[in-house]
Amino acid sequence: MLDILADVPDPRRAEGKLYKLPHVLLFSILAIVSGSDSYGQN
């Protein structure tokens, strides 16, 4: 999955790249699939 997401172009500035984009996308996808609907903690 990370190999597929690695092909997505990263529009962020260099200063904003604390984490690699494929990892951010993967964890975002996993959160949505697991039912998360907000950023805050419940």
Protein Blocks (a to p, Z undefined) as FASTA:
>chain_A
ZZmmmmpccfbdfklmmbcfklmmmmmmmmmmnopabfbdZZ
